[in-house]
Amino acid sequence: MNHQKIRVAVNGYGVIGKRIADAVAAQDDMELVGIADVVSDYRVKVALGKGYPIFASTPEAETEMRAAGILLAGNLNALLGTIDVVADATPKKVASANFEKYKAAGVHAIFQGGEKHELTGHSFVAQANYASALGRASTRVVSCNTTSTVRTLGALKDAGLLKKARGVLVRRATDPWESDHSGIINTVVPEKAIPSHQGPDAQTVMPELDVITIALVAAHTISHLHSWSVELTRPASKDEVLAAFRAVPRIALIRMAEGIVALNSTKELMSDLGRPRGDMWEVGLWEESLTVIGAELFYNYQVDNQAIVVPENIDAIRALTRSEQDGMTSIAKTDQALGLLREFIPVQETPVLRS
Ligand SMILES: NC(=O)c1ccc[n+]([C@@H]2O[C@H](COP(=O)([O-])OP(=O)(O)OC[C@H]3O[C@@H](n4cnc5c(N)ncnc54)[C@H](O)[C@@H]3O)[C@@H](O)[C@H]2O)c1
């Protein structure tokens, strides 16, 4: 491995970008060279306070940001001239237009799930296809829903248990920071098309998956809930299925018996664990409700849409730059640096009462 740090920029410092920036800063093999955006509000000011160098993403933004008193380190072109890889977390359409700039600068580029697979021709989930991203110029970290689908169905496939899967995805209405102006209230809105796009999207990472998804938008802002019905290759026990999920990284079992009864409980647990922004990077899969009837499997899990793709971006940085050849080694390194867990609540020893 090359012992120089990987020089990383984040373009677009919103919900996903600010989390990627903090995650990059937490890795001992990466240097966050700067973040770029077009706004001058509290988010960029907080980044400045953290000591992150700030760059203006467009010439218009440069004028506005300077006028707003943001101490700029330069513009996007200057930033691109000093880095190895950029994680682009700008909105749809902006990201694809940026690709030409990244190609011209000769830097590796990572895009997010709002972009189409065709943009880069490669879609990434670390535990499924790290190896095929090695040394590529670019990849796309798939969306939050797709990441969770690939992690969980990949675990069943690795255990030789997966035949086909059908999932219902109850999606959050909007992100919390945007709930003053977007989102629905007092209704549930089914998506027009079945299958929804997440099933085919999972096939961009694992083409062999037999998967169909149905998506609904509900009136809440805390994360997504997935309910899956899976046909197994053979009758199996509940313990076998739990062992398959336990055998892979980034899936953690959660339990109603411990008070983790709904999406809000998990968010509270993450805050109590001291997670930054109350983030859950793992898929939180309910142990009690997981049910096997013969060769049919049913389960529910929670996806923290704001957080789950963050460790995937870190692994994508190592894969594109070839700084780590082995996917599982990169995953372990990322998870150690961020503090991902296999069990959120450690098994307690029963106290021995002394007479
Ligand atoms: N929010 C989620 O739950 C979520 C989950 C997974 C993936 N994603 C994907 O991540 C990407 C970013 O989504 P988000 O939710 O972080 O969006 P966001 O709106 O929170 O953040 C986008 C940021 O990009 C900035 N920006 C706008 N135009 C720009 C430009 N020309 N140059 C540089 N910066 C610019 C905005 O000011 C904002 O800070 C999208 O592809 C989205 O689909 C989002």
The ligand as a MOL file (V3000), in Angstrom:
LIG
                    3D

  0  0  0     0  0            999 V3000
M  V30 BEGIN CTAB
M  V30 COUNTS 44 48 0 0 0
M  V30 BEGIN ATOM
M  V30 1 N -30.7240 12.6740 1.5210 0
M  V30 2 C -30.6970 11.3560 1.4720 0
M  V30 3 O -31.3650 10.6720 2.2500 0
M  V30 4 C -29.8330 10.6630 0.4760 0
M  V30 5 C -29.5090 9.3240 0.7280 0
M  V30 6 C -28.6690 8.6510 -0.1620 0
M  V30 7 C -28.2220 9.2910 -1.3010 0
M  V30 8 N -28.5830 10.6020 -1.5460 0 CHG=1
M  V30 9 C -28.0760 11.2230 -2.7690 0
M  V30 10 O -26.9900 12.0950 -2.4220 0
M  V30 11 C -26.9600 13.1860 -3.3390 0
M  V30 12 C -27.0380 14.4950 -2.5520 0
M  V30 13 O -28.2540 14.5010 -1.8320 0
M  V30 14 P -28.4410 15.3440 -0.4730 0
M  V30 15 O -29.6650 14.8090 0.1670 0
M  V30 16 O -27.1680 15.3810 0.2930 0 CHG=-1
M  V30 17 O -28.7510 16.7780 -1.0660 0
M  V30 18 P -28.7450 18.1720 -0.3030 0
M  V30 19 O -29.6730 19.0640 -1.0230 0
M  V30 20 O -28.9000 17.9920 1.1610 0
M  V30 21 O -27.2560 18.6860 -0.5520 0
M  V30 22 C -26.7780 19.1060 -1.7970 0
M  V30 23 C -25.7110 20.1650 -1.5630 0
M  V30 24 O -25.1640 20.5130 -2.8460 0
M  V30 25 C -25.0540 21.9320 -2.8840 0
M  V30 26 N -25.0390 22.3830 -4.2780 0
M  V30 27 C -26.0710 22.7670 -5.0770 0
M  V30 28 N -25.6070 23.1030 -6.3070 0
M  V30 29 C -24.2660 22.9360 -6.2700 0
M  V30 30 C -23.2180 23.1280 -7.2210 0
M  V30 31 N -23.4420 23.5890 -8.4620 0
M  V30 32 N -21.9440 22.8390 -6.8290 0
M  V30 33 C -21.6760 22.4020 -5.5780 0
M  V30 34 N -22.6250 22.2290 -4.6330 0
M  V30 35 C -23.9050 22.4810 -4.9860 0
M  V30 36 C -26.2440 22.4460 -2.0820 0
M  V30 37 O -26.0490 23.7780 -1.6390 0
M  V30 38 C -26.2780 21.4430 -0.9230 0
M  V30 39 O -25.4520 21.8490 0.1540 0
M  V30 40 C -28.1310 12.9510 -4.3190 0
M  V30 41 O -27.6480 12.2040 -5.4100 0
M  V30 42 C -29.0730 12.0930 -3.5000 0
M  V30 43 O -29.9460 11.3250 -4.3050 0
M  V30 44 C -29.3580 11.2990 -0.6660 0
M  V30 END ATOM
M  V30 BEGIN BOND
M  V30 1 1 1 2
M  V30 2 2 2 3
M  V30 3 1 2 4
M  V30 4 1 4 5
M  V30 5 2 4 44
M  V30 6 2 5 6
M  V30 7 1 6 7
M  V30 8 2 7 8
M  V30 9 1 8 9
M  V30 10 1 8 44
M  V30 11 1 9 10
M  V30 12 1 9 42
M  V30 13 1 10 11
M  V30 14 1 11 12
M  V30 15 1 11 40
M  V30 16 1 12 13
M  V30 17 1 13 14
M  V30 18 2 14 15
M  V30 19 1 14 16
M  V30 20 1 14 17
M  V30 21 1 17 18
M  V30 22 2 18 19
M  V30 23 1 18 20
M  V30 24 1 18 21
M  V30 25 1 21 22
M  V30 26 1 22 23
M  V30 27 1 23 24
M  V30 28 1 23 38
M  V30 29 1 24 25
M  V30 30 1 25 26
M  V30 31 1 25 36
M  V30 32 1 26 27
M  V30 33 1 26 35
M  V30 34 2 27 28
M  V30 35 1 28 29
M  V30 36 1 29 30
M  V30 37 2 29 35
M  V30 38 1 30 31
M  V30 39 2 30 32
M  V30 40 1 32 33
M  V30 41 2 33 34
M  V30 42 1 34 35
M  V30 43 1 36 37
M  V30 44 1 36 38
M  V30 45 1 38 39
M  V30 46 1 40 41
M  V30 47 1 40 42
M  V30 48 1 42 43
M  V30 END BOND
M  V30 END CTAB
M  END
